[in-house]
């Protein structure tokens, strides 16, 4: 890579381009132009009025480097268009009230960190991918194929990955590195994502479960004449959570992935009139680990609720979603991508920590073997991130020294592939 064009320079350019979903098109165009000049063949995959991007170069054993281009929006101004002056100004002004040091789309370098929306989740990883792609020697491409894939909508409902996997553009990849944040369990205690030596061999999966609790309407002045659905729902929620605490509703455990979890996310009830509510809709978040499946945890939840509600008093179902829920995946330590990644990191002096991700991401859909054709790809994937913090909140940052180390490690992994 040119001494003038560093991974930090690339990240600086990426942070300058606002890309909260669904406003990713400008960053897609920037990356397409950047990589096309380096002899890569470009493919654009339509996602409604947006695009995913795939770039290929070389022939031989295929290695996929994958990242998402969207960021979370700035809370409270999600609908403002960041590429128009009026919308950009509103976002910048509102960001100050949330505690941002400055406009979230103006990179700020301070004490070895770069601050900005998406700095660590995951524009740092995308910058590392691009820096690696233009640094590999010409000889490497004679025996290997490098595939770069970039999705949109990862921070919402994964529409980009869903469309990408319905093509055959990356299906033949033998392994994948995703430089996404390594959100291990210790992140909450650390307050930041770990440095380069930590890798994720998988991630938990997730579904959302809706429970419609049924009561009986009555005038609110005579509540005993009815059955208050909110009261029933409260009883149900308390029972579910106490059953988890007592172990009566067991949550899955896994040797690599964090333990499964459940928590209420949403509750909606009430009428416009002075009436006892006859229905209450509760949504639970359920993260799962193998061998749990969406069907098994739904059945488990139903049986638990039956202990306090009659079958006629509730309905249970998966929440409607325009794309499939993200299923858990675990990459074997014996896979080529795992062995090359671990041995390369050790050769660079890292003490490798193997872990699993708490939350879901696009790589769940890319890597899980539990989907059906055409979504099924089951590409062995390693998540290798760099040090940063405050993702999904104000003053998101990435450690620039860690970013440089990440780029050097990713380059070496590719060379050893």
N, C-alpha and C positions, 0 to 999 in steps of 0.2 A: 504494500500500500504506500502511496506517495507520502513523503514526510509532511506535506502540507495538508493532506486529507487524513485525519485521524478519526478513530471511532467517536471521540468526543465531538469533533466537528460535525459528524453525521448526526449524532444525537441532537446537537444544537439546532440543526436544520429541521429535524423531525418534530421537536417540541414547539418550534415556531409555527408549525402548521396545525391549526386546531382540528381535532378529529374525534370529538365526542359523537357517539352514535346519535342520529343517523347521518352525520355530516363528514363522511370519510373520503369522499371522492377526490379532494385535492391532494391528500397524502398518497392515495393510490396512484394518481398521475405523476407525482414527484418521484415515487419509487420506480414506477415503470420507466420513466425517462432516465433515471439514474442507472438502472441495471441494464437497460437496452444498449447503452453506450459501451457496455462491457461484454458484448457478444452473447448475451443471453437471449433465448427465444421467449417472447412474452405471450401469455394467454390471459384474457380477461373473462371472468365468469360473472354474468349478470346476477344481481341480487336485488330484485325490484328495481329501484332507480340508482343502485350502487353497484360496486364490482368487487369481487375477490381477484387476486392476482396470483398467477403461477409463472415462474421463470425457470428455464432449463438450459443447461449447458453441459456438454461432454457426453460420453457413452461408456457403459460398463456398469459396475456395481453402483446402484442408486442410493444416495443419501439425501434425506429430506431435512431441510431447516425450515421450521414453521413458526409464525408469530401472528398475533392479531394486531390490527392497526387502529381500532377504535379505542377510545378512552371513556371513562365515566363522565357524564356531563357535570357541570358545576351545579350543585344542589340549589334549587329555587329558581333557576333560569334555564331549565332543561330544553324549553321550546325555542329559545332564542338562537338565531342563526349566527354562528361565530365568524362566518366569512363575509358578512355585511357589516358596514361601519356601525349602524345603529345597534344591531344585536351584539356586536363585539364590545361596544362601550357599555351596554347594560350588563353584560357578563363580567367585565372588568370591575365595574363599580360594585356590583353585588358581591363579587369575590372578596373585596376588601372587608365587607361586613362579616364575612365568614372567617377572617383572619389570614387570608393570603397576603404574603409580603408585597405582591404586585400582580399585574395582569398574569393569569395562569398560563397564558400562551407566549409569554416573553421569558425565555430561559434566564434564570438567575444563578450565577456561580458564586458560591460563598463557602469558605472554609472547606474546600475539597468536595463539595457537593453541588450537583445541579438540581435546581428546583423548577418544577413546572408540571402542568397537567399531563399525566401519562409518563412522567420521567422514568419511573421504575416499572410501571404496569401499562404496556410493556415496551415502550419506545427504546429503552436501553437495550433490551434483547433484540429488537429489530435492527438497531444500529450495529450491534455486534454481528448479526447475520450478514448485513450488507458489507461491513468491513471485511469479514471473512471471505465472502464471495469474490471480492475484487483483489484479495491478497493471495489466493491459492495460485501456485505456479502453473504455467501452461501445461507442463507434463502431466499434472494430476488429472486433467480433464481427458487425457487420452485413454485412461483406464477406469475412470469413474464418471458418473453422472451426478451433478449437483442440481437438486430441485429446491427452489425457494417457493414457499407458499405463504400467502398473507390473506387473512380473512377479515371480514367486517362483522359487526353486530355481536361480537363475543360477549360484550358486557350487558347484552339484553337477552335475546333468546336464540343466539347462535344460528341465525339465518344464513350467514355467510358460509360457515362450515357445512351446514346442511346442503346447500347448493353445490359446494365444491365436491362433496363426497358422492354426488350423483353423476359426476364425470369420471373418466378414467385417467385423468391427468397425473395423479400421484399414486394410483393404486399399486404400482409396481415397486415402490420404494421399499428397501430392505430394512431401513431403520430411520428414526427421526430424532433430532434434538430440538426441543422447544425451550428457548431461553425465557420462559415465563417466571413469575415470582415463585419462590419455593416457600409456600405458606405452610410450613410445618407447625406442629402444635405449639412449639416453644416461641413462635413469633409473637403471640399475645404477651408473653412474659418479657421477651427481648425488646419489643416495641419496634422491631425492624426485621427485614428479611435477612437470611444468613448469607455469608460470603460464598465464594465460588466452590468451595470444597463439598458443599451439600448438594446431593442429587435426589430427585424424586423418581422412584420406580413406578409410581402410580398415583391415582387420586381416588377419593371416595366418589360415589355417585350421588344422585339426588332426585327425589320426586317431591311434588307438592300434593298434599292430600286435602280434599275438601270434605267437611262433614256438615251436612244440612240437618240441623236440629229442628224438629217440628213440635210446636206447642198448640195452643188453642186460643183464639182471639176472644177478647172480652173488653168491656169498657174499663179504662184504667181506674175509674172510681170504685169499681167492684172487681179487683184483681183476682179474688178467689173464685170468681165465676169462670176464669180462664186458666190456661197453663202457660206460664211465661217462658218462652223459648230461650231467653237470655239466661234465666236461672238454670234451666236444664243444661244449656251449653257450658255454664260455669261449673256445674257438677261434673260434666263430662271432661272438661279440660283438667280440672283438679285431679280427677281419678287417673287420667292418662299419665300426667306428670308424676303423681305419687307412685304409680305402678312402675314407672321407669326407675325412680329412686329406690324402690324396694326390690327391684329385680324381677318383679312379676311380669313386667313387659320387657324382656331382655333385648338389648341392643347388640348388634353384631360386633365381633372383635376380629382383628386381622394382625398377622405378624409384622406387616409393614405399614399398612394404612392406619390412620387414627381411628378410634372407636366410632361406631355409628352414633347418630344423635337425632333428637327430635325436639322441636320447639314450636309453640303457636306463633303464627306470623300475622294473621289478619282475623278480624271479627267484624261482622256486619249484621245489624238488626235494627228494628224500629219501624214505625210507620209515621205518616204525616198527620195522622189523627191521634186523638187521645185514646189509644187502644193498647191493650196488652199484646206484645209482639207474638205472632204465631209462627215465626221462623227466625232462625239465627244461623248464619253461615260462618263457619270457622275454617281457616286454612292453616294446616301444619306444614312446616318444613321437615322433611325426613331425609337425612343423609345416610347412605347405606354402603356397606362393604360386602365383598363376596363372602359367603355364597348367598347373601340376601338378594332378592329381586324385587322389582316394583310390585309384582303380584303377591309375593310372600309377605312383604311388610304391610300391604293393604289388608290382607286377610288377618294378620296379627293385630292390626289396629281395630278392625271390625270386632274381633272377638273380645278385645279389651273393653270397648265401648258397650258391648252387650251386657257387661257386668253391672252397668248402672242405668242404661236406657233400654227400653223395649225396642225390638226391631221396627215397630211401627213409628217410633219416635225419631228415627234418624235415617239418613241416606249417606253413603260414603263412596267416594270416587276419586280418581286422579284429577287434578285440576286440568282444565283444557289448556292446551299450549299449541302454537302453530308448528313447532318443531318437536322432535322426540326429546324426552327428558334425558339427561346425561347419566350414563351408566358407569359404574366403577371400572377401572382397569388397573392391571398390574403387569409390568414388564418383567420377564424372567431375567434373573441375574446371569443366566447362561446364554442370553441372546447376544448376537454380535455387537449390537449398539451398546449394551450394558458393559460388556467385557472391554470394548475399545475405550469407552468413556472412563471407566474406573481405572484401567491400566494407564491411560494417558494422564489423568489427574495425579495419580500416584507418582508417575515419572517426573511430574512437575513439582513434586514436593508436598502435595496436598494430602492430608489425612481425610480420606473420603468418608462422609457420613451418608448412609442410605436411609431414606425416609419416604413418607407418603404425604400427599397434599390434603389439607383439610377441605378445601372448597373444590368446586367443579370448574372446568374450563373447556375450551374447544377440543383439547387433546383427548378428553374422555370419548367424544364421538369418533375421533380419528383412530383411537387405539383399542377401545373395548371390542372384545370378540363376541359380544352378546347382541349385536345388531343384525339385521337381516339385509340382504342385497336390495338395492345397490349401495346402501349406506355402509354396509360392512366393509371395512378395510383392515382392521386389526394390525396396524403397523406398530411394531415395537418402538416405544417412545420413552425417552429420558427427558426429564425437566431439569434444566441447569440454569439457575438464575444468578443474579449478583446482588450485592448488598444495597438496600434502600429502605425507605420507610414512608409512612403517611399515605400509602396507596388508598384510593377511594376517599380521600379527604383533603383538607387544605394543606398547602406547602408540601406536596408530594416531592420526594427527593431520591436521587441515586448517588451513591458514592463513586466518584470518578476514578479513583484508584482501583476499586473493585471492577468497574466497567472495563478498564484497560486489561486487567488480569483475565476477565471473562473472555474478551476478544482473543487474547493470546491462547487461552485454553481451548476455545472453540476452534480456532485455526488449527491447533495441533491435533485435536480429535479428528478433524476432517483429513488432515494429512496422513494420519494413521489408519484411516478407514480402508 
